[in-house]
Amino acid sequence: MHEGGYRIERDRNDKLVFRRPDGTLVDAPPVDLTSDVVELNRQVGLVIGDTTSVALWSGERLDYAMAVDALLFGYSPPPKHAA
């Protein structure tokens, strides 16, 4: 699947099985994937729309100085919610 050596196979029931590089099975996710994915996303505050995957990049060269400044000074952690 990736250069990390993970594999995807099909079992006897034609279901997908995920294996680590050492061959052990990757556990199933804790979420029932037959549920409504949109509702699951809403429950965790994730909103995915028709423009979510649209890049805001026009192909220009990366301005490294601006990128480093943004990393150093532009990040503000989200406020902590009162319990």
Secondary structure, DSSP 8 states (H G I E B T S, - for coil): --TT--EEEE-TTS-EEEE-TTS-B----SS-TTS-HHHHHHHTT----TTTT-----S----HHHHHHHHHHS---------
